[in-house]
Structures are given as structure tokens and as C-alpha cells.
Amino acid sequence: MNHTAGFQLEIMLFTILLWVCTVPIIGLVVVPWLGTRTAVIIALVLLPVFLVVCWGICGWYLIKKWFD
């Protein structure tokens, strides 16, 4: 595996781990005040947000590597 693929896999795994660790926090904080439906919606909205940030980081890295 080349360095670029390893970097992308590392960032993607970190993103998924961050989301998985965020879900219980959302459950503990949001469910008592706003309910289960709102907590599920927030958790499902955060996953694509985290993935877009992940793809942005990987894209930035690849563009930077392309011009170096």
C-alpha cells in the first residue's frame, strides 16, 4: 500500500471513529431535552458532515502532493 492510500484510510477510520464516539454523547445530551427522533436526526446529519470534512482533508492532501 502506498503512502497516499494509507493516509486516506487513516483519515477515514478516524472519521468513522469520531462519529461512533459522538453518537453516545448525542444520546446523553440531546435525548433528555429534545427526544429520540431529534437525536437520531442529528446523528445522521453529522455522519455526512464528518465525511465531507474527511474528503476535504484527503483532497487537500492530494492537491498539495500533486503540486509538490
C-alpha positions in Angstrom: 0.0 0.0 0.0 1.4 3.4 -0.9 1.6 6.3 1.5 -1.4 8.2 0.0 -3.7 5.2 0.3 -2.6 4.6 3.9 -3.2 8.3 4.8 -6.7 8.2 3.3 -7.6 5.0 5.1 -6.3 6.5 8.4 -8.4 9.7 8.0 -11.5 7.7 7.0 -11.1 5.4 10.0 -10.6 8.4 12.3 -13.8 10.0 10.9 -15.9 6.9 11.5 -14.4 6.5 15.0 -15.2 10.2 15.7 -18.8 9.7 14.6 -19.2 6.5 16.6 -17.9 8.2 19.7 -20.1 11.2 19.1 -23.3 9.2 18.9 -23.4 8.3 22.6 -22.7 11.9 23.6 -25.6 13.0 21.4 -27.8 10.3 23.1 -26.8 11.5 26.6 -27.2 15.2 25.8 -30.0 15.5 23.2 -32.4 12.7 24.1 -33.4 14.1 27.5 -34.1 17.6 26.2 -35.2 17.1 22.6 -36.2 13.5 22.3 -35.1 10.4 20.4 -36.2 11.5 17.0 -34.1 14.7 17.1 -31.1 12.8 18.4 -31.3 10.3 15.6 -31.6 13.1 13.0 -28.6 14.9 14.5 -26.5 11.8 14.5 -27.5 11.0 10.9 -26.7 14.6 9.8 -23.3 14.5 11.5 -22.1 11.5 9.6 -22.2 13.1 6.1 -20.8 16.3 7.6 -17.8 14.4 9.0 -17.4 12.5 5.7 -17.3 15.8 3.8 -14.6 17.1 6.1 -12.7 13.8 5.6 -12.9 14.1 1.9 -11.8 17.7 2.0 -8.8 16.8 4.1 -7.9 13.9 1.7 -8.5 16.2 -1.3 -6.4 18.9 0.1 -3.6 16.5 0.8 -3.7 15.1 -2.7 -3.7 18.5 -4.3 -0.8 19.6 -2.1 1.1 16.4 -3.1 0.3 16.9 -6.8 1.9 20.4 -6.8 5.0 19.4 -4.7 
